[in-house]
Each structure stands twice: as structure tokens, then as C-alpha cells.
């Protein structure tokens, strides 16, 4: 040990002082250290074998609808049991099944849907994608909603082999083999980039595919034989009635199935006539631009339109523009304002960032009034149970 006096004289060597424990204290201390090390070692061994067992015995349940009655199905998890209950309902003598709406545009509702119309919807999708008997599909969407129910019905109608995976943000985590068909939400796709190459036909629904997600898909080096589509539909149309290719050839317009006719009402909102799915013309609140009679571009929901100082603003279009610059989830809202009626507010998910704010101000908005009057950061943007953004709940927390 070296010591230096305050006058800067030559350092002198001094012997370090050591603490001498009594013999019995020293022995106890050594023993405690050894016991701690032993238990820490056992803990690591336990973790290793636990992960090994999880790897060896995690099996994705497979239901072969071509040979459904040949073997009893061991439904175990809560999600698998929900599928079993739906299958019992489907194969019952009733002509209808109950479906719950997502609640993204209002209060969730439960209503009855004819099985024959669900079969028609399933045939439209299977025919469009060229699915064949014996192909493999994967369900990872809640079976309470039409999206999950229709994955099962498509498998029944086309006699597919259906893999059952509990809904989560990473549904492909245990998938190791290639499959022919899967339906996922944008959030699930975002968290499954390393496994997308395993899916030959992927449809994305529940929310719009953001610009950042499109870029991520194209930067993923997928083979051109893989097809990825964005869907347009709702509970009332029994899942989707139109598809728009995202990869490999990105499209700007949705193309409706052959059995579906579309038009616009006086407000410019989409009207859907699909007698195989619904006996009545379904009038939506979705503002669209129609091309060639069977294609349309979604502009935004009329009930989301913001009226600021007499100017109509379509928030979905502004959100798409902003998402080209930042990866955060964003929502434009019209908040009550004494002068403008509604002022344009941009809500960004995540921690406040001056870098993000700078990027927003640098965006070349088409109109001056498209620039937000205020930017608000929130930790989490509210979503419905199936992943859709809830603008109603978001307004409540601001």
C-alpha cells in the first residue's frame, strides 16, 4: 500500500492492515459462501432443464379436418377449449352461431350469423388464395371474434390441417415448418418477422398495415412466392370482402371478391352488396374512392373526420404520412376548441422525444392545417381486445 503526505514527499510503503476473524467465525463465513454458491449452481441447472423440457415438449396442436372423427382431440389450454366449444356449436343442429364485434367503433355487440353465409365467405377466401384440401393453416386469433371463427370455418370447408396457437404478440415463436395459410394482426406480424418466410399466404387484418410495417416486410428478404395481403372487412361482412396485396407487388386499391358489388352513398361512403354474406346492402361509414367498379381506396372513416376551422381532415391519411417518418404508433384526433371547433392533435405512443418532434415538424404536409396544433405523448394507446386502436378510449384519457 502506498501513502503520500500532504507536502508531496517521497511515497513510503506501509503494510496494509488485515482483519483477523476468530477461527469459528471464519469457518462459518466460508460455509455460508459455499452453500450460496451450491444453491446458485442448482438454480442454473434447474433453469437449463426447465428450458430443455419446454423445448422438447412444446407441441403445437394440429386438427386435421379431413379426418376429424378418426382420433379424439386432446383440447387442453383455455384457447383450445374455446375452439372445442365453437366446434360443438358449429356441428350442432342450430343454423346460426353467435359472433361478437370488436367494439373499435362503438359498444361491442353479439349477434347471430347463419352458418351457410359463413361457409360462403370461407369459400371466397379459399378460392382466391387457391387453398386445397390437406393444406396447413394456423389460427392465432381470438375465437370470440369473426376473424378467429372464420379461420376455423375455412379449415372445415376446405378440409385443412389447422394448427392451434394461443393468441399472443409472438404467435409464430414455436413454428418451425412451412404452412400454407395464416391470418394475423399487424402487431403479430411486426413481432414475427423472423418466421414470415414460413407462411405461403398471409392475410393481415384488424387494423391498417402501417408504412413502417410495409418497409419491415420488404426488408425481410422474403421469397416472391410468399403472398401477403391486407384485408378489408368487418363482423357484418363475415371477415373480409376485399384484399390488397402488400407483398411482393404492393397495391394501393383493395379488390373485392367476384361475389361482391360496391358503390358509394351521397356522403361518399362505401356500400357493400354481397347477397351470399348478407341479405341487405351494408352501408358503411368508410369514405372511399372507387375505381373500375371492383376496386376501392380507403380514405378514412366519416366519424373520424376532423372539422377544424371549416376544413375537413382525414386522420387516417395523416397517420399514414407520419408513419413513413417515425416507427411509433400515432393517432390524429380532433379535440374540442372554442376557436376552431376542433383542433388537430397528434398523439404519439412512447416516451417524449425532441428528435421525434423535430421529425414531425419536418414533414411536408400537403395543407397548412394538416400540421398538428399540439403533440401529446402517451405511454400506451388504448386498444380493443383484438388489437384495434380505440379512439374513443384514447379521447377519454386525454
DOMARKE-828839 format. One line per field, with one value per residue (C-alpha): residue in one letter; residue number from 1; x, y, z. Coordinates in nm, 3 decimals. Example, Ala and Ser with C-alpha at 12.3 -4.5 7.8 and 13.67 -1.06 7.14 Angstrom:
2
residu = A,S
num = 1,2
px = 1.230,1.367
py = -0.450,-0.106
pz = 0.780,0.714
//
This chain:
398
residu = X,X,X,X,X,X,X,X,X,X,X,X,X,X,X,X,X,X,X,X,X,X,X,X,X,X,X,X,X,X,X,X,X,X,X,X,X,X,X,X,X,X,X,X,X,X,X,X,X,X,X,X,X,X,X,X,X,X,X,X,X,X,X,X,X,X,X,X,X,X,X,X,X,X,X,X,X,X,X,X,X,X,X,X,X,X,X,X,X,X,X,X,X,X,X,X,X,X,X,X,X,X,X,X,X,X,X,X,X,X,X,X,X,X,X,X,X,X,X,X,X,X,X,X,X,X,X,X,X,X,X,X,X,X,X,X,X,X,X,X,X,X,X,X,X,X,X,X,X,X,X,X,X,X,X,X,X,X,X,X,X,X,X,X,X,X,X,X,X,X,X,X,X,X,X,X,X,X,X,X,X,X,X,X,X,X,X,X,X,X,X,X,X,X,X,X,X,X,X,X,X,X,X,X,X,X,X,X,X,X,X,X,X,X,X,X,X,X,X,X,X,X,X,X,X,X,X,X,X,X,X,X,X,X,X,X,X,X,X,X,X,X,X,X,X,X,X,X,X,X,X,X,X,X,X,X,X,X,X,X,X,X,X,X,X,X,X,X,X,X,X,X,X,X,X,X,X,X,X,X,X,X,X,X,X,X,X,X,X,X,X,X,X,X,X,X,X,X,X,X,X,X,X,X,X,X,X,X,X,X,X,X,X,X,X,X,X,X,X,X,X,X,X,X,X,X,X,X,X,X,X,X,X,X,X,X,X,X,X,X,X,X,X,X,X,X,X,X,X,X,X,X,X,X,X,X,X,X,X,X,X,X,X,X,X,X,X,X,X,X,X,X,X,X,X,X,X,X,X,X,X,X,X,X,X,X,X,X,X,X,X,X,X,X,X,X,X,X
num = 1,2,3,4,5,6,7,8,9,10,11,12,13,14,15,16,17,18,19,20,21,22,23,24,25,26,27,28,29,30,31,32,33,34,35,36,37,38,39,40,41,42,43,44,45,46,47,48,49,50,51,52,53,54,55,56,57,58,59,60,61,62,63,64,65,66,67,68,69,70,71,72,73,74,75,76,77,78,79,80,81,82,83,84,85,86,87,88,89,90,91,92,93,94,95,96,97,98,99,100,101,102,103,104,105,106,107,108,109,110,111,112,113,114,115,116,117,118,119,120,121,122,123,124,125,126,127,128,129,130,131,132,133,134,135,136,137,138,139,140,141,142,143,144,145,146,147,148,149,150,151,152,153,154,155,156,157,158,159,160,161,162,163,164,165,166,167,168,169,170,171,172,173,174,175,176,177,178,179,180,181,182,183,184,185,186,187,188,189,190,191,192,193,194,195,196,197,198,199,200,201,202,203,204,205,206,207,208,209,210,211,212,213,214,215,216,217,218,219,220,221,222,223,224,225,226,227,228,229,230,231,232,233,234,235,236,237,238,239,240,241,242,243,244,245,246,247,248,249,250,251,252,253,254,255,256,257,258,259,260,261,262,263,264,265,266,267,268,269,270,271,272,273,274,275,276,277,278,279,280,281,282,283,284,285,286,287,288,289,290,291,292,293,294,295,296,297,298,299,300,301,302,303,304,305,306,307,308,309,310,311,312,313,314,315,316,317,318,319,320,321,322,323,324,325,326,327,328,329,330,331,332,333,334,335,336,337,338,339,340,341,342,343,344,345,346,347,348,349,350,351,352,353,354,355,356,357,358,359,360,361,362,363,364,365,366,367,368,369,370,371,372,373,374,375,376,377,378,379,380,381,382,383,384,385,386,387,388,389,390,391,392,393,394,395,396,397,398
px = 0.000,0.139,0.090,0.175,0.198,0.041,0.382,0.445,0.743,0.857,0.594,0.661,0.550,0.326,0.193,-0.180,-0.384,-0.573,-0.882,-0.838,-1.159,-1.179,-1.140,-1.502,-1.635,-1.411,-1.531,-1.897,-1.835,-1.669,-1.950,-2.218,-2.036,-2.010,-2.380,-2.480,-2.263,-2.410,-2.771,-2.691,-2.548,-2.862,-3.078,-2.891,-2.914,-3.289,-3.334,-3.143,-3.354,-3.674,-3.590,-3.491,-3.821,-4.012,-3.829,-3.881,-4.245,-4.393,-4.615,-4.848,-5.186,-5.297,-5.657,-5.697,-6.043,-6.016,-6.009,-6.177,-6.358,-6.070,-5.898,-6.013,-5.871,-5.686,-5.801,-5.605,-5.535,-5.803,-5.781,-5.808,-6.116,-6.276,-6.218,-6.373,-6.682,-6.710,-6.679,-6.960,-7.170,-7.083,-7.172,-7.493,-7.838,-7.862,-7.848,-7.658,-7.360,-7.300,-7.036,-6.905,-6.800,-6.463,-6.601,-6.341,-6.609,-6.864,-7.004,-6.930,-7.236,-7.321,-7.537,-7.630,-7.485,-7.610,-7.366,-7.448,-7.325,-7.004,-6.946,-6.989,-6.735,-6.489,-6.518,-6.446,-6.119,-6.008,-6.077,-5.897,-5.586,-5.602,-5.612,-5.652,-5.766,-5.490,-5.311,-5.192,-5.329,-5.257,-5.502,-5.365,-5.661,-5.925,-6.212,-6.468,-6.445,-6.530,-6.161,-6.087,-6.415,-6.365,-6.018,-6.187,-6.472,-6.226,-6.044,-6.370,-6.492,-6.162,-6.061,-5.737,-5.496,-5.532,-5.251,-5.375,-5.157,-5.271,-5.320,-5.019,-4.796,-4.548,-4.768,-4.504,-4.246,-4.276,-4.340,-4.060,-4.223,-4.383,-4.759,-4.997,-5.215,-5.236,-5.426,-5.259,-5.291,-5.029,-4.884,-4.840,-4.670,-4.440,-4.322,-4.288,-4.054,-3.807,-4.075,-4.277,-4.090,-4.266,-4.612,-4.708,-5.031,-5.058,-5.355,-5.326,-5.640,-5.786,-5.608,-5.441,-5.093,-4.868,-4.595,-4.329,-4.464,-4.462,-4.097,-4.011,-4.179,-3.987,-3.658,-3.715,-3.576,-3.889,-3.917,-4.153,-4.356,-4.481,-4.801,-4.906,-5.239,-5.410,-5.779,-6.089,-6.391,-6.591,-6.805,-7.110,-6.932,-6.816,-6.450,-6.309,-6.472,-6.165,-5.787,-5.495,-5.154,-4.874,-4.600,-4.444,-4.639,-4.775,-5.118,-5.297,-5.651,-5.849,-6.001,-6.335,-6.426,-6.626,-6.943,-6.933,-7.067,-6.970,-7.097,-7.096,-7.375,-7.429,-7.163,-6.902,-6.911,-6.879,-7.191,-7.148,-7.390,-7.292,-7.607,-7.408,-7.297,-7.576,-7.930,-7.922,-7.695,-7.443,-7.385,-7.051,-6.910,-6.588,-6.506,-6.362,-6.255,-6.388,-6.204,-6.307,-6.620,-6.448,-6.162,-6.157,-5.911,-5.989,-5.974,-6.094,-6.399,-6.651,-6.698,-6.321,-6.317,-6.194,-6.362,-6.107,-6.193,-6.427,-6.166,-6.226,-5.925,-5.894,-5.683,-5.603,-5.426,-5.218,-5.131,-5.004,-4.789,-4.638,-4.564,-4.336,-4.107,-4.136,-4.193,-4.412,-4.785,-4.966,-5.326,-5.466,-5.768,-5.997,-6.018,-6.280,-6.163,-6.350,-6.197,-6.159,-6.441,-6.190,-5.815,-5.587,-5.392,-5.129,-5.096,-4.772,-4.715,-4.390,-4.163,-4.141,-3.865,-3.738,-3.595,-3.943,-4.098,-3.832,-3.916,-4.287,-4.223,-4.007,-4.288,-4.411,-4.784,-4.999,-5.204,-5.101,-5.391,-5.267,-4.990,-5.095,-5.168,-5.044,-4.835,-4.907,-4.702,-4.873,-4.720,-4.979,-5.254,-5.569,-5.663,-5.958,-5.908,-5.828,-5.566,-5.753,-5.684,-5.973,-6.005,-6.299,-6.092,-5.795,-6.005,-6.120,-5.766,-5.650
py = 0.000,0.348,0.665,1.024,1.306,1.647,1.807,1.584,1.397,1.063,0.794,0.546,0.184,0.088,-0.252,-0.299,-0.376,-0.704,-0.802,-1.132,-1.317,-1.566,-1.918,-2.023,-1.703,-1.757,-2.117,-2.013,-1.741,-1.988,-2.238,-1.975,-1.877,-2.241,-2.306,-1.994,-2.099,-2.451,-2.328,-2.079,-2.368,-2.577,-2.284,-2.257,-2.635,-2.621,-2.336,-2.531,-2.846,-2.640,-2.474,-2.813,-2.970,-2.671,-2.708,-3.086,-3.096,-2.777,-2.922,-2.720,-2.890,-2.994,-3.061,-3.247,-3.157,-3.419,-3.691,-3.506,-3.807,-4.055,-3.956,-3.785,-3.434,-3.356,-2.996,-2.871,-2.497,-2.235,-2.131,-2.491,-2.542,-2.230,-2.380,-2.707,-2.517,-2.341,-2.673,-2.815,-2.510,-2.540,-2.909,-2.865,-2.861,-2.480,-2.282,-1.991,-1.916,-1.617,-1.359,-1.063,-0.735,-0.584,-0.260,-0.045,0.194,0.163,-0.068,-0.438,-0.632,-1.001,-1.122,-1.444,-1.533,-1.804,-2.090,-2.106,-1.747,-1.819,-2.114,-1.880,-1.638,-1.921,-2.043,-1.693,-1.668,-2.025,-1.987,-1.653,-1.791,-2.127,-2.329,-2.703,-2.996,-3.108,-2.769,-2.647,-2.335,-2.173,-1.996,-1.742,-1.502,-1.491,-1.725,-1.488,-1.265,-1.328,-1.334,-1.637,-1.814,-1.779,-1.939,-2.248,-2.241,-2.212,-2.515,-2.710,-2.611,-2.680,-2.972,-2.810,-2.916,-2.643,-2.567,-2.409,-2.147,-1.932,-1.568,-1.357,-1.087,-1.360,-1.642,-1.798,-1.844,-2.225,-2.263,-2.445,-2.586,-2.420,-2.362,-2.262,-2.005,-1.779,-1.467,-1.222,-0.869,-0.604,-0.624,-1.001,-0.963,-0.696,-0.938,-1.239,-1.109,-1.394,-1.655,-1.489,-1.687,-1.999,-1.869,-1.906,-1.699,-1.441,-1.208,-0.913,-0.766,-0.599,-0.270,-0.094,-0.202,0.092,0.226,0.118,-0.239,-0.241,-0.137,-0.404,-0.671,-0.561,-0.553,-0.910,-1.085,-1.293,-1.508,-1.372,-1.693,-1.571,-1.364,-1.109,-0.927,-0.655,-0.729,-0.509,-0.630,-0.633,-0.864,-0.782,-0.895,-1.217,-1.118,-0.966,-0.899,-0.745,-0.791,-0.563,-0.713,-0.590,-0.825,-0.890,-0.640,-0.361,-0.226,0.097,-0.033,-0.316,-0.564,-0.714,-1.078,-1.164,-1.224,-0.871,-0.545,-0.199,0.158,0.491,0.680,1.059,1.108,0.919,0.619,0.260,0.047,-0.330,-0.573,-0.936,-1.149,-1.462,-1.295,-1.053,-1.020,-0.640,-0.371,-0.293,0.079,0.166,0.492,0.441,0.715,0.560,0.625,0.359,0.251,0.006,-0.099,-0.366,-0.174,0.098,0.304,0.366,0.735,0.723,0.681,0.965,0.958,1.009,1.311,1.620,1.954,2.219,2.578,2.457,2.227,1.852,1.645,1.268,1.144,0.803,0.967,1.189,0.889,0.700,1.001,1.037,0.664,0.698,0.908,0.751,0.395,0.487,0.424,0.756,0.878,1.212,1.335,1.635,1.788,2.047,2.405,2.735,2.898,2.611,2.387,2.101,2.143,1.884,1.690,1.426,1.151,0.951,0.627,0.621,0.846,1.214,1.274,1.600,1.403,1.271,1.616,1.755,1.486,1.574,1.942,1.849,1.653,1.833,1.824,1.893,2.161,2.403,2.293,1.932,2.024,1.930,2.215,2.002,1.686,1.460,1.157,0.872,0.556,0.331,0.395,0.205,-0.094,-0.329,-0.696,-0.793,-0.521,-0.236,0.121,0.259,0.627,0.651,0.535,0.746,1.062,0.976,0.968,1.294
pz = 0.000,-0.097,0.113,0.018,0.276,0.221,0.143,-0.157,-0.009,-0.144,-0.106,0.167,0.173,0.462,0.548,0.488,0.793,0.780,0.973,1.150,1.223,1.503,1.371,1.424,1.258,0.957,0.917,0.930,0.669,0.430,0.481,0.402,0.081,-0.024,0.045,-0.151,-0.447,-0.439,-0.443,-0.718,-0.922,-0.859,-0.970,-1.300,-1.357,-1.288,-1.538,-1.802,-1.765,-1.748,-2.083,-2.228,-2.123,-2.263,-2.595,-2.613,-2.510,-2.656,-2.926,-3.146,-3.156,-3.506,-3.609,-3.939,-4.067,-4.341,-4.074,-3.788,-3.641,-3.660,-3.336,-3.014,-2.982,-2.655,-2.603,-2.300,-2.300,-2.243,-2.609,-2.732,-2.515,-2.666,-3.011,-2.894,-2.774,-3.112,-3.297,-3.084,-3.169,-3.538,-3.564,-3.364,-3.526,-3.495,-3.820,-3.661,-3.439,-3.212,-3.306,-3.107,-3.272,-3.179,-3.034,-3.209,-3.342,-3.063,-2.795,-2.865,-2.982,-3.001,-3.288,-3.468,-3.809,-4.042,-4.089,-4.462,-4.507,-4.315,-4.550,-4.849,-4.700,-4.637,-4.996,-5.130,-4.938,-5.006,-5.378,-5.401,-5.230,-5.407,-5.083,-5.134,-4.926,-4.689,-4.685,-4.346,-4.176,-3.840,-3.610,-3.362,-3.336,-3.059,-3.141,-2.981,-3.289,-3.653,-3.754,-3.537,-3.611,-3.987,-3.967,-3.824,-4.078,-4.370,-4.233,-4.206,-4.555,-4.734,-4.506,-4.397,-4.125,-3.862,-3.618,-3.294,-3.124,-2.832,-2.943,-2.847,-2.995,-3.099,-3.229,-3.456,-3.182,-3.185,-3.560,-3.741,-4.055,-4.356,-4.368,-4.647,-4.473,-4.168,-4.059,-3.820,-3.684,-3.774,-3.422,-3.451,-3.791,-3.653,-3.384,-3.617,-3.886,-3.845,-3.924,-4.203,-4.470,-4.340,-4.447,-4.813,-4.787,-4.509,-4.461,-4.221,-4.065,-3.759,-3.833,-4.124,-4.230,-4.144,-4.369,-4.120,-4.126,-4.507,-4.505,-4.250,-4.466,-4.777,-4.586,-4.468,-4.781,-4.835,-5.149,-5.416,-5.387,-5.049,-5.075,-4.812,-4.824,-4.621,-4.566,-4.565,-4.377,-4.054,-3.846,-4.057,-4.376,-4.205,-4.203,-4.526,-4.862,-5.029,-5.031,-5.117,-5.188,-4.964,-5.091,-5.339,-5.555,-5.329,-5.430,-5.343,-5.400,-5.242,-5.489,-5.387,-5.437,-5.752,-5.550,-5.401,-5.552,-5.422,-5.458,-5.270,-5.094,-5.103,-4.835,-5.038,-4.804,-4.919,-4.966,-4.994,-5.157,-5.103,-5.102,-5.022,-4.697,-4.608,-4.742,-4.718,-4.860,-4.589,-4.559,-4.400,-4.266,-4.463,-4.712,-5.029,-5.386,-5.626,-5.941,-6.215,-6.029,-5.819,-5.657,-5.392,-5.189,-4.824,-4.729,-4.369,-4.150,-4.177,-3.799,-3.761,-3.992,-3.808,-3.883,-3.793,-3.879,-4.156,-4.316,-4.329,-4.227,-4.276,-3.982,-4.133,-4.429,-4.199,-3.981,-4.286,-4.380,-4.032,-4.005,-4.307,-4.086,-3.739,-3.617,-3.317,-3.324,-3.389,-3.384,-3.503,-3.306,-3.317,-2.969,-2.879,-2.935,-2.887,-3.195,-3.446,-3.331,-3.331,-3.312,-3.470,-3.205,-3.273,-3.010,-3.017,-2.829,-2.632,-2.426,-2.515,-2.767,-2.912,-3.205,-3.293,-3.255,-3.491,-3.749,-3.727,-3.797,-4.096,-4.266,-4.583,-4.506,-4.813,-4.634,-4.365,-4.145,-4.160,-3.915,-3.560,-3.322,-3.035,-2.992,-2.695,-2.590,-2.406,-2.261,-2.426,-2.681,-2.576,-2.791,-2.812,-2.711,-3.072,-3.115,-3.284,-3.169,-2.963,-3.046,-2.805,-2.507,-2.619,-2.613,-2.260,-2.119,-2.278
//
